[in-house]
């Protein structure tokens, strides 16, 4: 018997309704011994880009073989495919809408299937609005319990998996221009500019007409002051010491940001 794997859940379901609990109930019906880790259920509704970012920055902290079920699925019940993907560190289960493209840009897909075998769903007649319960949670539990990927459906070409069209950063003579790719619970503004683009000890961020100094820790500026630093995720972010940069600076998703090295 194959060893059981860890199962993670990520969604935009929040914690007000029963959706997350119901998904866990489906997993428990299949295998009550599985360990489930909630990555987050606070992805902004229908925000696939945010789901992509969070999963991309979480998967590497889990053991090899972990099954990641991610459900941010505005196209549920439509033409988008339901998929399971094997990659070097485990498996991905969810909609084929680009939510896995961040992970797969760092660790490419080995094989993938469209989830066409209803024998491994919760029901052969799934809800048109809740594939997280009727397909993805059930398939995730099966995979984590040792079911081979190939049993779950029709094999598909990994090159056909949907990839989100994310704007890339652009190098300049003084640094790099990027954009805000994520806003966390604290209102910190996370850019798509990695630590490797910061050269030397002196740098700053220019955004929305503001010039914000680059420092190492939040405490390097006074309370209420803006600061740019490299977050624990490895990306340049803009924060307010003790405050909410998103609200106070009125900077939002996809706004342009420039790092200047000097």
C-alpha positions as CSV (number, residue, x, y, z in Angstrom):
1,X,0.0,0.0,0.0
2,X,1.4,3.4,-1.0
3,X,2.0,5.9,1.8
4,X,-0.5,8.7,2.3
5,X,0.4,12.2,1.2
6,X,-0.3,15.6,2.7
7,X,-3.2,17.5,1.2
8,X,-3.4,21.3,1.0
9,X,-6.5,23.5,0.2
10,X,-6.5,27.0,-1.2
11,X,-9.7,28.8,-2.3
12,X,-11.6,32.1,-2.4
13,X,-14.4,30.7,-0.3
14,X,-13.7,32.6,2.9
15,X,-14.7,31.4,6.3
16,X,-18.2,32.7,6.6
17,X,-19.9,29.9,4.7
18,X,-19.7,26.1,4.9
19,X,-17.9,25.5,1.6
20,X,-14.5,24.8,3.0
21,X,-15.8,22.6,5.8
22,X,-17.9,20.6,3.2
23,X,-14.8,20.0,1.1
24,X,-13.0,18.7,4.1
25,X,-16.0,16.5,4.8
26,X,-15.7,15.0,1.3
27,X,-12.0,14.3,1.9
28,X,-12.8,12.6,5.2
29,X,-15.4,10.4,3.7
30,X,-12.7,9.1,1.3
31,X,-9.9,8.9,3.9
32,X,-10.4,10.3,7.3
33,X,-6.7,9.8,8.1
34,X,-5.3,12.4,5.7
35,X,-3.6,15.5,7.0
36,X,-5.1,18.6,5.6
37,X,-3.4,22.0,5.6
38,X,-5.4,25.2,4.8
39,X,-3.0,27.4,2.8
40,X,-5.7,30.2,2.7
41,X,-9.3,30.6,1.9
42,X,-9.1,34.4,1.8
43,X,-8.1,34.8,-1.9
44,X,-10.2,37.8,-3.2
45,X,-13.3,36.4,-5.0
46,X,-12.5,35.2,-8.5
47,X,-8.9,36.6,-8.3
48,X,-7.0,33.9,-10.1
49,X,-3.8,36.0,-10.1
50,X,-3.8,36.2,-6.3
51,X,-4.4,32.4,-6.1
52,X,-1.5,31.8,-8.5
53,X,0.8,34.0,-6.4
54,X,-0.1,32.4,-3.0
55,X,0.3,28.9,-4.3
56,X,3.5,29.7,-6.1
57,X,5.0,31.1,-2.8
58,X,3.8,28.2,-0.7
59,X,4.3,24.9,-2.5
60,X,8.1,24.6,-1.9
61,X,7.6,24.5,1.9
62,X,5.8,21.1,1.7
63,X,7.1,17.6,1.5
64,X,7.6,15.9,-1.8
65,X,4.4,14.2,-2.9
66,X,2.0,16.8,-1.4
67,X,-1.3,17.2,-3.2
68,X,-2.3,20.8,-3.6
69,X,-6.0,21.4,-4.3
70,X,-6.6,25.0,-5.5
71,X,-10.1,26.3,-6.2
72,X,-10.4,29.9,-7.5
73,X,-12.8,29.0,-10.3
74,X,-14.9,31.8,-11.9
75,X,-15.5,29.5,-14.9
76,X,-16.9,26.6,-12.9
77,X,-19.4,24.5,-14.9
78,X,-18.2,26.0,-18.2
79,X,-15.8,25.0,-20.9
80,X,-12.6,25.1,-18.8
81,X,-11.0,21.8,-18.0
82,X,-10.8,20.2,-14.6
83,X,-7.2,18.9,-14.2
84,X,-4.7,17.1,-12.1
85,X,-1.0,17.7,-12.7
86,X,2.1,15.9,-11.5
87,X,5.3,18.0,-11.0
88,X,8.6,17.4,-9.3
89,X,7.3,18.1,-5.7
90,X,3.8,16.7,-5.9
91,X,0.5,17.2,-7.5
92,X,-1.9,20.0,-8.4
93,X,-5.7,19.6,-8.6
94,X,-8.1,22.2,-9.7
95,X,-9.4,24.2,-12.7
96,X,-7.3,24.7,-15.8
97,X,-7.5,28.5,-15.7
98,X,-3.9,29.5,-15.0
99,X,-3.9,29.2,-11.2
100,X,-1.1,26.6,-11.4
101,X,1.0,28.6,-13.9
102,X,3.2,30.2,-11.2
103,X,4.1,26.9,-9.7
104,X,4.7,25.3,-13.1
105,X,6.9,28.3,-14.2
106,X,9.3,27.2,-11.4
107,X,8.8,23.4,-11.5
108,X,7.4,22.3,-14.9
109,X,4.7,19.7,-15.2
110,X,5.7,16.1,-15.7
111,X,2.3,14.8,-16.7
112,X,-1.3,16.0,-16.6
113,X,-4.8,14.6,-17.0
114,X,-8.2,16.0,-17.5
115,X,-10.5,14.7,-14.8
116,X,-12.9,12.7,-17.0
117,X,-13.2,9.6,-14.9
118,X,-16.3,10.1,-12.7
119,X,-15.5,7.0,-10.7
120,X,-13.2,9.2,-8.7
121,X,-15.6,12.1,-8.2
122,X,-17.9,12.5,-5.2
123,X,-20.8,12.0,-7.6
124,X,-21.1,11.3,-11.3
125,X,-23.5,14.3,-11.5
126,X,-21.5,17.1,-10.0
127,X,-23.0,20.5,-9.2
128,X,-22.5,23.1,-11.9
129,X,-21.4,25.6,-9.3
130,X,-19.3,23.6,-6.8
131,X,-16.6,21.5,-8.5
132,X,-14.5,22.1,-5.4
133,X,-16.7,19.7,-3.5
134,X,-17.8,17.3,-6.1
135,X,-14.6,16.9,-8.2
136,X,-11.5,18.5,-6.8
137,X,-11.7,17.6,-3.1
138,X,-12.6,14.0,-4.0
139,X,-9.8,13.7,-6.6
140,X,-7.3,15.3,-4.2
141,X,-8.2,12.8,-1.5
142,X,-7.8,9.9,-4.0
143,X,-4.4,11.1,-5.1
144,X,-3.3,11.7,-1.5
145,X,-4.4,8.1,-0.7
146,X,-2.3,6.7,-3.5
147,X,-4.5,6.5,-6.6
148,X,-2.3,6.7,-9.7
149,X,-2.7,10.0,-11.7
150,X,-3.4,8.1,-14.9
151,X,-6.5,6.5,-13.5
152,X,-8.2,9.9,-13.0
153,X,-8.9,10.7,-16.6
154,X,-7.7,11.4,-20.1
155,X,-4.0,12.3,-20.5
156,X,-3.4,15.8,-21.9
157,X,-0.4,17.6,-23.3
158,X,1.3,19.7,-20.6
159,X,2.0,22.3,-23.2
160,X,-1.8,23.0,-23.5
161,X,-2.2,23.9,-19.8
162,X,-3.5,27.4,-19.4
163,X,-1.0,30.0,-18.4
164,X,-2.0,33.4,-17.1
165,X,-0.7,36.3,-19.1
166,X,1.3,38.1,-16.4
167,X,3.1,41.3,-17.3
168,X,6.9,40.9,-17.0
169,X,9.2,43.3,-15.4
170,X,11.5,45.4,-17.6
171,X,15.1,46.3,-16.9
172,X,16.1,50.0,-17.2
173,X,19.5,51.7,-17.1
174,X,19.0,52.5,-13.4
175,X,17.0,49.5,-12.2
176,X,13.8,47.7,-13.2
177,X,10.1,48.5,-13.8
178,X,7.5,46.1,-12.6
179,X,4.0,46.1,-11.1
180,X,2.0,45.2,-8.0
181,X,1.2,41.5,-8.2
182,X,-0.3,40.9,-4.8
183,X,-1.7,42.7,-1.7
184,X,-1.5,40.9,1.6
185,X,-3.7,41.0,4.7
186,X,-1.6,43.8,6.1
187,X,-2.0,46.0,3.0
188,X,1.6,45.4,2.0
189,X,2.0,45.9,-1.8
190,X,4.0,43.0,-3.2
191,X,5.7,43.7,-6.6
192,X,6.9,41.3,-9.2
193,X,10.5,42.5,-8.7
194,X,12.7,39.9,-7.1
195,X,15.5,40.4,-4.6
196,X,18.0,39.6,-7.4
197,X,17.1,42.9,-9.2
198,X,18.4,45.0,-6.2
199,X,22.0,45.9,-6.8
200,X,24.2,47.4,-4.1
201,X,23.2,48.9,-0.8
202,X,21.3,51.9,-1.9
203,X,18.0,51.7,-3.7
204,X,14.5,53.1,-3.6
205,X,11.1,52.5,-5.1
206,X,9.2,55.0,-7.2
207,X,5.4,54.6,-7.5
208,X,2.5,56.9,-8.1
209,X,4.7,60.0,-7.8
210,X,6.2,58.8,-4.5
211,X,9.9,58.0,-3.8
212,X,10.1,55.4,-1.1
213,X,13.5,54.4,0.5
214,X,14.7,50.8,0.4
215,X,15.5,49.4,3.8
216,X,15.8,45.9,5.4
217,X,13.1,45.8,8.2
218,X,9.8,47.6,8.9
219,X,11.4,49.2,12.0
220,X,14.0,51.0,9.9
221,X,11.5,53.9,9.5
222,X,9.3,55.7,11.9
223,X,5.8,54.5,12.7
224,X,3.4,55.6,9.9
225,X,6.2,56.1,7.3
226,X,6.4,54.2,4.0
227,X,9.2,51.7,3.4
228,X,10.3,49.4,0.6
229,X,11.9,46.1,1.5
230,X,12.3,42.5,0.4
231,X,9.6,40.4,2.0
232,X,10.0,36.9,3.3
233,X,8.7,35.7,-0.1
234,X,11.7,37.2,-1.9
235,X,9.8,40.0,-3.7
236,X,10.2,43.8,-3.3
237,X,7.2,45.1,-1.4
238,X,6.0,48.5,-0.2
239,X,4.7,48.8,3.4
240,X,3.7,51.3,6.0
241,X,5.3,50.7,9.4
242,X,2.3,50.0,11.6
243,X,-0.2,50.9,8.8
244,X,-1.8,49.7,5.6
245,X,0.0,50.8,2.4
246,X,-2.8,49.8,0.1
247,X,-5.3,52.1,1.9
248,X,-2.9,54.9,2.8
249,X,-1.0,55.3,-0.4
250,X,-4.0,54.4,-2.7
251,X,-1.8,52.0,-4.7
252,X,-3.5,48.9,-6.0
253,X,-3.2,45.7,-8.0
254,X,-1.2,46.0,-11.3
255,X,0.0,49.6,-10.6
256,X,3.4,50.3,-12.0
257,X,6.4,50.3,-9.6
258,X,10.0,51.1,-10.3
259,X,13.1,50.1,-8.4
260,X,16.0,52.5,-8.8
261,X,19.5,51.4,-7.8
262,X,22.1,54.1,-7.0
